[in-house]
């Protein structure tokens, strides 16, 4: 199986990102919590990257959900750009205090975003991305951006008045998403997506698991809140 230059560069970028994250965090990833404000650009980038890779399970699950339906490079790039643009916009509004929502509501909406995208994967007749899908992914980007912005704002690490903290933290988040997409592309896109059984034995079962898990988590949040 022949790899294009862009595919090789994507894999190499992911390896360098993971190595850089390990060096910046002292070789051990730290959990995103109430911490002292980072002092440098790389500290914020590392914080965002670590947040997405080690603690951003729901955001990673969403990345997997929108990747599954069509692992073609152009489809993934278009969805990723739609998601990232809306994500950054909503995150900026949240950090500036223009969007204020209960954390439970935001977490429930994030889970529901994974549920609906997974549901579309299950019932899609063709492995194809259309305009409706792009609108859905963009709307989900707004939800995820508000959720991450709210968490970052309440973590003790954010400086709402500084574009510096927003830009560097967001850079880390986006690099985390790129890492997950690259890993999925290598494992799924290159070796499974071209198989005849891909929709039946990969897309549908994985999407069912994601949808079921997220619905269960929403039920716990709404019916049995902490």
C-alpha positions as CSV (number, residue, x, y, z in Angstrom):
1,X,0.0,0.0,0.0
2,X,1.5,3.3,-1.2
3,X,1.6,6.3,1.1
4,X,1.5,9.8,-0.3
5,X,3.9,12.5,0.9
6,X,1.1,14.4,2.7
7,X,0.1,11.2,4.6
8,X,3.7,10.6,5.6
9,X,4.0,14.2,6.9
10,X,0.8,13.9,8.9
11,X,2.1,10.8,10.7
12,X,5.5,12.4,11.4
13,X,3.8,15.5,12.7
14,X,1.8,13.4,15.1
15,X,4.9,11.6,16.4
16,X,6.7,14.9,16.9
17,X,3.6,16.4,18.7
18,X,3.4,13.4,21.1
19,X,7.2,13.6,21.8
20,X,7.0,17.3,22.4
21,X,4.1,16.9,24.8
22,X,6.0,14.3,26.8
23,X,9.0,16.6,27.1
24,X,6.9,19.7,28.0
25,X,5.0,17.8,30.7
26,X,7.9,16.0,32.3
27,X,7.1,12.8,30.4
28,X,3.9,12.3,32.3
29,X,0.6,13.9,31.2
30,X,-1.1,16.0,33.8
31,X,-4.8,16.2,34.4
32,X,-6.6,19.5,33.5
33,X,-7.8,21.0,36.8
34,X,-7.4,24.0,39.0
35,X,-3.8,25.0,38.4
36,X,-1.5,27.9,38.4
37,X,-1.5,30.1,35.3
38,X,1.1,29.0,32.8
39,X,3.8,31.6,32.0
40,X,4.8,30.8,28.4
41,X,3.3,30.1,25.1
42,X,4.5,26.5,25.1
43,X,3.0,26.0,28.6
44,X,-0.4,26.9,27.3
45,X,0.0,24.8,24.1
46,X,1.0,21.9,26.2
47,X,-2.0,22.5,28.5
48,X,-4.4,22.5,25.6
49,X,-2.8,19.5,23.9
50,X,-2.8,17.5,27.2
51,X,-6.4,18.4,27.8
52,X,-7.5,17.1,24.5
53,X,-5.5,13.9,24.5
54,X,-5.7,12.8,28.1
55,X,-8.9,14.3,29.5
56,X,-11.0,15.2,26.5
57,X,-12.7,11.9,26.0
58,X,-15.9,13.3,24.7
59,X,-14.2,15.6,22.3
60,X,-12.1,12.7,21.1
61,X,-15.2,10.6,20.7
62,X,-16.8,13.3,18.6
63,X,-13.6,13.4,16.4
64,X,-14.0,9.6,15.9
65,X,-17.7,9.9,15.1
66,X,-17.3,12.5,12.4
67,X,-14.3,10.7,11.0
68,X,-16.0,7.3,10.5
69,X,-18.6,8.1,7.9
70,X,-16.0,9.1,5.2
71,X,-12.3,8.8,6.0
72,X,-11.4,10.4,2.6
73,X,-8.8,13.1,3.2
74,X,-10.8,15.9,1.6
75,X,-14.0,15.0,3.6
76,X,-12.1,14.9,6.8
77,X,-10.3,18.2,6.1
78,X,-13.6,20.0,5.3
79,X,-15.3,18.7,8.4
80,X,-12.3,19.5,10.6
81,X,-12.1,23.1,9.3
82,X,-15.9,23.6,9.8
83,X,-15.6,22.3,13.3
84,X,-12.4,24.2,14.2
85,X,-13.7,27.5,13.0
86,X,-17.0,27.3,15.0
87,X,-15.1,25.8,18.0
88,X,-12.6,28.7,18.2
89,X,-15.4,31.3,17.7
90,X,-17.5,29.9,20.6
91,X,-14.5,29.4,22.8
92,X,-13.5,33.0,22.3
93,X,-17.0,34.3,23.1
94,X,-17.1,32.1,26.3
95,X,-13.7,33.3,27.5
96,X,-14.8,36.9,26.9
97,X,-17.8,36.3,29.1
98,X,-20.3,36.7,26.3
99,X,-21.6,33.1,26.6
100,X,-22.4,31.8,30.1
101,X,-24.0,28.4,30.5
102,X,-24.2,25.8,33.3
103,X,-21.4,23.2,33.0
104,X,-24.0,20.3,33.2
105,X,-25.9,21.7,30.3
106,X,-22.7,22.1,28.2
107,X,-21.5,18.6,29.0
108,X,-24.9,17.2,28.1
109,X,-24.9,19.1,24.8
110,X,-21.4,17.7,24.0
111,X,-22.6,14.2,24.7
112,X,-25.7,14.7,22.5
113,X,-23.5,16.0,19.7
114,X,-21.6,12.7,19.7
115,X,-24.9,10.9,19.8
116,X,-26.5,12.7,16.8
117,X,-23.4,12.4,14.6
118,X,-23.1,8.7,15.5
119,X,-26.8,8.3,14.7
120,X,-26.3,9.8,11.3
121,X,-23.4,7.4,10.7
122,X,-25.7,4.5,11.4
123,X,-28.5,5.5,9.2
124,X,-26.5,6.9,6.3
125,X,-27.1,5.0,3.1
126,X,-23.8,6.1,1.5
127,X,-20.4,6.8,2.9
128,X,-20.7,10.4,1.8
129,X,-20.5,13.9,3.4
130,X,-23.1,16.4,2.3
131,X,-24.1,20.0,3.3
132,X,-26.3,18.8,6.1
133,X,-23.4,16.9,7.7
134,X,-21.2,20.1,7.5
135,X,-23.9,22.1,9.2
136,X,-24.2,19.5,12.0
137,X,-20.5,19.4,12.5
138,X,-20.3,23.2,12.6
139,X,-23.1,23.4,15.2
140,X,-21.3,20.8,17.3
141,X,-18.2,22.9,17.0
142,X,-20.0,25.8,18.7
143,X,-21.1,23.5,21.6
144,X,-17.7,22.0,22.1
145,X,-16.0,25.4,21.9
146,X,-18.3,26.8,24.6
147,X,-17.7,23.7,26.8
148,X,-13.9,23.9,26.6
149,X,-14.0,27.7,27.0
150,X,-16.1,27.4,30.1
151,X,-13.8,24.7,31.6
152,X,-10.7,26.7,30.7
153,X,-12.2,29.9,32.2
154,X,-13.0,28.1,35.5
155,X,-9.7,26.2,35.7
156,X,-7.6,29.0,37.1
157,X,-5.3,29.0,34.1
158,X,-7.0,31.4,31.8
159,X,-6.6,35.1,31.6
160,X,-9.9,36.3,30.0
161,X,-8.3,39.6,29.0
162,X,-5.3,38.1,27.1
163,X,-5.6,36.9,23.6
164,X,-2.3,35.2,24.3
165,X,-3.7,32.5,26.6
166,X,-6.7,31.9,24.2
167,X,-4.5,31.6,21.1
168,X,-1.9,29.3,22.7
169,X,-4.3,27.1,24.5
170,X,-6.4,26.7,21.4
171,X,-3.3,25.8,19.4
172,X,-2.7,23.0,21.7
173,X,-6.3,21.8,21.4
174,X,-6.2,21.8,17.6
175,X,-2.9,20.0,17.6
176,X,-4.5,17.4,19.8
177,X,-7.4,16.9,17.3
178,X,-4.9,16.6,14.5
179,X,-3.1,13.9,16.4
180,X,-6.3,11.9,16.8
181,X,-7.3,12.4,13.2
182,X,-3.8,11.2,12.0
183,X,-4.0,8.1,14.2
184,X,-7.5,7.3,12.9
185,X,-6.3,7.9,9.4
186,X,-3.5,5.4,9.7
187,X,-5.5,2.7,11.5
188,X,-8.9,3.1,9.8
189,X,-8.5,5.2,6.7
190,X,-5.6,3.3,5.2
191,X,-6.4,-0.3,6.2
192,X,-10.2,-0.6,6.8
193,X,-12.1,2.1,4.9
194,X,-11.5,0.4,1.6
195,X,-12.9,-2.9,2.7
196,X,-16.4,-4.1,1.7
197,X,-17.3,-4.7,5.3
198,X,-16.3,-1.2,6.5
199,X,-19.8,0.2,6.9
200,X,-21.3,-3.0,8.3
201,X,-18.6,-4.1,10.7
202,X,-16.8,-0.8,11.5
203,X,-19.0,2.3,11.1
204,X,-22.3,0.9,12.4
205,X,-21.0,-1.1,15.5
206,X,-18.6,1.7,16.6
207,X,-21.3,4.4,16.1
208,X,-23.8,2.3,18.0
209,X,-21.3,2.0,20.9
210,X,-20.7,5.8,20.9
211,X,-24.4,6.6,20.7
212,X,-25.3,4.2,23.4
213,X,-22.6,5.3,25.8
214,X,-23.3,9.0,25.3
215,X,-27.1,8.5,25.8
216,X,-26.3,6.7,29.0
217,X,-24.0,9.5,30.2
218,X,-26.7,12.1,29.4
219,X,-29.2,10.1,31.4
220,X,-26.8,10.0,34.4
221,X,-26.3,13.8,34.2
222,X,-29.9,14.7,33.9
223,X,-31.6,12.1,36.1
224,X,-28.8,11.4,38.6
225,X,-26.9,14.7,38.8
226,X,-23.9,14.8,41.2
